[in-house]
Amino acid sequence: MTSTNRTSEQHSDALRRANGAMADRLFKGAAYGSGLLILGLLAAVAVFLLMRAWPVVAGPRDATQAVIASFTGGRFDSFVQYVGPLLFGSVLVAALALAIAFFVSIGIAIFISQYAPRRLAAGLNTVVDLLAAIPSVVYGLWGALVLVPATYPFWDWTAQHLGWIPLFAGPAANPPRTVATVALVLAVMILPIITSMTRDVFMQAPRLHQEAALALGATKWETIKLAVLPFGRSGIISASMLGLGRALGETMAVLMILSPGFGYSFNLLEASKDQTIAANIAAQYAEADNLGVSVLIATGLVLFAITFGVNYAARRLTRKATS
């Protein structure tokens, strides 16, 4: 009887090991497949953009110049002249949005993870997550109908008192459908994304490190500066770059608020100075012919490359911060 039980147990152990090995192989295959799927999707997007933008490179130059001239009202007729101001506007608006949202997001994340009582922190977490889920068109409507008229007195005051700074040179446009207003709306849009990620990272900071700093006489802020912020540096960088990528590709909010222009202007309070790639594609796509769509997709390819570069730089910075 004992020998029979031992044999049965050995058979059960062998069966469990075989099932475990099979499960490991299945999980490994699923993980590899998921990684390859992401690479395949990225490659498919890149190939699609290249194929649709190819007529701009290899097609008849006269026809391309005519399309670009129609898009710009005759101001430009080459692709470089056309995409340059759009790329400048995209980077300017996204950088301003990140500059506005970054420190506010970090402050909110520190308050939620380190200072707020548990019930208040739970409520704030819910609010932050809900803000991140709001569609961009809702932010665009809010910005166009509420924020644009409400912010004119502030922008006018800024132009009058800080107009000696080139960024705030006036007069302020009325209504202020300007880069400054768009950057403010985009900052509100990316704020919950950055806050959510940094909050999760800060909450994972080693508790023993914090208690050790407090035991050595550090204040609460000194503890955060010594034990929490260094631990979360890579997460802060990743969250910031994710927010920057969201701002670079935002379409509807920019389209609904910004008065477009084709220039290289740092004047944030004047209208019809700048435009972004994404908003320009949405504005021109409906009336574009086949070659016009190729021109717009070519500008999208430039935005794709810039976004890819931002993500690559974020990975390098994150790896350096972690090491």
LOFIKE-528967 format. One line per field, with one value per residue (C-alpha): y, x, z; chain. Coordinates in steps of 0.05 Angstrom, whole numbers, padded with zeros to 5 digits. Last residue first. Example, Ala and Ser with C-alpha at 12.3 -4.5 7.8 and 13.67 -1.06 7.14 Angstrom:
# LOFIKE-528967
py <- -00021, -00090;
px <- 00273, 00246;
pz <- 00143, 00156;
chain <- A, A;
END
This chain:
# LOFIKE-528967
py <- 01066, 01082, 01155, 01134, 01082, 01133, 01185, 01135, 01112, 01184, 01200, 01142, 01166, 01236, 01209, 01167, 01228, 01268, 01212, 01206, 01282, 01280, 01223, 01264, 01319, 01267, 01245, 01316, 01318, 01250, 01275, 01334, 01286, 01247, 01310, 01351, 01383, 01340, 01333, 01407, 01422, 01353, 01353, 01424, 01405, 01347, 01388, 01447, 01520, 01586, 01661, 01672, 01701, 01741, 01725, 01673, 01713, 01661, 01663, 01620, 01628, 01594, 01616, 01583, 01611, 01559, 01536, 01482, 01454, 01452, 01414, 01367, 01348, 01328, 01293, 01335, 01342, 01267, 01257, 01309, 01275, 01209, 01244, 01273, 01206, 01172, 01225, 01224, 01148, 01150, 01200, 01163, 01136, 01202, 01239, 01193, 01183, 01247, 01300, 01267, 01258, 01330, 01352, 01312, 01337, 01297, 01279, 01214, 01174, 01211, 01191, 01119, 01118, 01143, 01092, 01036, 01055, 01042, 01087, 01050, 01106, 01155, 01112, 01108, 01183, 01196, 01157, 01188, 01259, 01256, 01231, 01276, 01338, 01320, 01350, 01410, 01427, 01419, 01472, 01520, 01509, 01525, 01590, 01611, 01591, 01638, 01639, 01698, 01730, 01784, 01779, 01808, 01871, 01853, 01824, 01766, 01721, 01781, 01804, 01879, 01861, 01839, 01892, 01907, 01840, 01803, 01846, 01830, 01756, 01758, 01796, 01749, 01685, 01678, 01687, 01630, 01586, 01576, 01563, 01545, 01512, 01473, 01451, 01429, 01393, 01356, 01340, 01311, 01256, 01254, 01191, 01226, 01272, 01211, 01181, 01246, 01252, 01180, 01190, 01254, 01216, 01161, 01213, 01248, 01183, 01164, 01232, 01272, 01285, 01234, 01199, 01249, 01311, 01286, 01270, 01338, 01373, 01332, 01347, 01422, 01421, 01388, 01418, 01488, 01467, 01408, 01452, 01502, 01445, 01417, 01485, 01501, 01432, 01432, 01504, 01491, 01428, 01467, 01524, 01475, 01431, 01480, 01509, 01439, 01416, 01471, 01519, 01570, 01634, 01619, 01612, 01560, 01498, 01520, 01533, 01464, 01432, 01472, 01453, 01379, 01385, 01418, 01367, 01307, 01247, 01217, 01252, 01277, 01213, 01173, 01200, 01144, 01090, 01120, 01130, 01059, 01031, 01068, 01046, 00973, 00976, 01001, 00947, 00894, 00917, 00915, 00846, 00821, 00839, 00807, 00744, 00739, 00744, 00694, 00645, 00653, 00642, 00579, 00552, 00565, 00532, 00471, 00467, 00473, 00419, 00372, 00389, 00375, 00309, 00288, 00306, 00267, 00205, 00209, 00214, 00154, 00113, 00131, 00112, 00044, 00031, 00047, 00000;
px <- 00433, 00359, 00369, 00412, 00361, 00305, 00344, 00357, 00285, 00260, 00307, 00277, 00206, 00222, 00254, 00193, 00150, 00194, 00192, 00117, 00110, 00152, 00109, 00047, 00076, 00083, 00011, -00011, 00028, -00001, -00071, -00058, -00036, -00101, -00145, -00151, -00217, -00231, -00157, -00140, -00164, -00149, -00079, -00067, -00088, -00038, 00019, 00011, -00002, 00031, 00021, -00053, -00066, -00020, -00007, 00048, 00096, 00149, 00135, 00160, 00104, 00046, -00016, -00075, -00125, -00120, -00182, -00221, -00162, -00117, -00168, -00183, -00112, -00064, -00003, 00052, 00012, 00005, 00079, 00097, 00053, 00088, 00155, 00136, 00112, 00176, 00220, 00181, 00184, 00260, 00267, 00221, 00274, 00312, 00246, 00226, 00286, 00327, 00279, 00218, 00256, 00279, 00207, 00184, 00242, 00305, 00327, 00366, 00304, 00264, 00316, 00314, 00238, 00240, 00291, 00252, 00189, 00220, 00187, 00128, 00078, 00124, 00120, 00044, 00039, 00088, 00045, -00022, 00005, 00037, -00027, -00072, -00032, -00033, -00101, -00095, -00028, -00061, -00112, -00059, -00016, -00077, -00088, -00016, -00012, -00069, -00143, -00145, -00211, -00185, -00111, -00062, -00027, 00024, 00093, 00088, 00143, 00187, 00189, 00177, 00103, 00103, 00056, 00010, 00015, 00004, -00057, -00086, -00071, -00107, -00167, -00171, -00172, -00247, -00265, -00219, -00228, -00303, -00327, -00263, -00227, -00287, -00302, -00230, -00227, -00290, -00259, -00198, -00240, -00241, -00206, -00146, -00192, -00228, -00162, -00143, -00211, -00208, -00138, -00161, -00217, -00170, -00120, -00175, -00195, -00123, -00101, -00059, 00015, 00060, 00027, -00029, 00012, 00074, 00032, -00002, 00065, 00094, 00034, 00038, 00112, 00103, 00038, 00061, 00128, 00095, 00042, 00096, 00137, 00076, 00056, 00127, 00141, 00077, 00086, 00158, 00136, 00081, 00128, 00178, 00127, 00110, 00178, 00207, 00151, 00162, 00111, 00102, 00061, 00010, -00049, -00014, -00053, -00061, 00013, 00027, -00018, 00015, 00084, 00065, 00038, 00101, 00146, 00115, 00120, 00181, 00184, 00112, 00088, 00123, 00080, 00028, 00082, 00124, 00064, 00040, 00110, 00118, 00049, 00064, 00132, 00100, 00046, 00099, 00141, 00081, 00062, 00133, 00128, 00060, 00084, 00145, 00101, 00051, 00107, 00137, 00069, 00057, 00126, 00117, 00048, 00077, 00133, 00082, 00039, 00099, 00120, 00050, 00047, 00114, 00092, 00026, 00064, 00112, 00053, 00019, 00084, 00091, 00019, 00028, 00093, 00056, 00000;
pz <- -00264, -00260, -00281, -00341, -00363, -00356, -00395, -00451, -00452, -00453, -00511, -00550, -00534, -00558, -00621, -00636, -00627, -00674, -00726, -00722, -00728, -00792, -00818, -00803, -00847, -00902, -00888, -00903, -00968, -00987, -00972, -01018, -01073, -01067, -01063, -00999, -00977, -00915, -00897, -00888, -00818, -00788, -00818, -00794, -00723, -00722, -00750, -00704, -00722, -00705, -00712, -00725, -00655, -00612, -00538, -00544, -00586, -00599, -00674, -00731, -00781, -00816, -00778, -00744, -00694, -00639, -00600, -00636, -00676, -00615, -00574, -00633, -00651, -00595, -00622, -00590, -00525, -00517, -00531, -00480, -00428, -00442, -00437, -00370, -00343, -00365, -00334, -00268, -00266, -00275, -00219, -00171, -00124, -00124, -00108, -00050, -00005, -00001, -00024, 00007, 00073, 00070, 00060, 00121, 00163, 00172, 00242, 00230, 00248, 00194, 00142, 00165, 00163, 00091, 00070, 00106, 00069, 00002, -00051, -00084, -00068, -00105, -00168, -00167, -00156, -00212, -00261, -00241, -00238, -00307, -00338, -00297, -00319, -00393, -00408, -00362, -00394, -00462, -00443, -00418, -00480, -00524, -00486, -00493, -00566, -00582, -00591, -00543, -00565, -00565, -00581, -00530, -00553, -00538, -00523, -00475, -00503, -00520, -00446, -00445, -00450, -00378, -00349, -00408, -00443, -00377, -00360, -00429, -00419, -00352, -00378, -00438, -00396, -00387, -00461, -00484, -00422, -00426, -00497, -00534, -00475, -00451, -00521, -00532, -00465, -00486, -00554, -00517, -00485, -00408, -00382, -00351, -00312, -00283, -00259, -00225, -00191, -00166, -00138, -00105, -00069, -00046, -00022, 00018, 00051, 00067, 00094, 00045, 00058, 00025, -00035, -00051, -00035, -00072, -00134, -00132, -00128, -00184, -00228, -00214, -00229, -00296, -00321, -00342, -00372, -00406, -00438, -00460, -00491, -00528, -00557, -00580, -00608, -00649, -00672, -00696, -00733, -00768, -00784, -00817, -00852, -00908, -00921, -00923, -00969, -01020, -01048, -00993, -00984, -01039, -00993, -00951, -00969, -01042, -01047, -01019, -01071, -01128, -01103, -01103, -01174, -01198, -01164, -01199, -01152, -01120, -01053, -01045, -01079, -01024, -00967, -00972, -00975, -00919, -00873, -00885, -00874, -00808, -00784, -00803, -00768, -00704, -00708, -00720, -00662, -00616, -00643, -00632, -00559, -00551, -00587, -00542, -00480, -00508, -00525, -00455, -00424, -00465, -00450, -00376, -00376, -00410, -00359, -00303, -00333, -00339, -00268, -00243, -00280, -00252, -00182, -00191, -00217, -00158, -00111, -00143, -00138, -00065, -00052, -00086, -00047, 00018, 00000;
chain <- A, A, A, A, A, A, A, A, A, A, A, A, A, A, A, A, A, A, A, A, A, A, A, A, A, A, A, A, A, A, A, A, A, A, A, A, A, A, A, A, A, A, A, A, A, A, A, A, A, A, A, A, A, A, A, A, A, A, A, A, A, A, A, A, A, A, A, A, A, A, A, A, A, A, A, A, A, A, A, A, A, A, A, A, A, A, A, A, A, A, A, A, A, A, A, A, A, A, A, A, A, A, A, A, A, A, A, A, A, A, A, A, A, A, A, A, A, A, A, A, A, A, A, A, A, A, A, A, A, A, A, A, A, A, A, A, A, A, A, A, A, A, A, A, A, A, A, A, A, A, A, A, A, A, A, A, A, A, A, A, A, A, A, A, A, A, A, A, A, A, A, A, A, A, A, A, A, A, A, A, A, A, A, A, A, A, A, A, A, A, A, A, A, A, A, A, A, A, A, A, A, A, A, A, A, A, A, A, A, A, A, A, A, A, A, A, A, A, A, A, A, A, A, A, A, A, A, A, A, A, A, A, A, A, A, A, A, A, A, A, A, A, A, A, A, A, A, A, A, A, A, A, A, A, A, A, A, A, A, A, A, A, A, A, A, A, A, A, A, A, A, A, A, A, A, A, A, A, A, A, A, A, A, A, A, A, A, A, A, A, A, A, A, A, A, A, A, A, A, A, A, A, A, A, A, A, A, A, A, A, A, A, A, A, A, A, A, A, A, A, A, A, A;
END
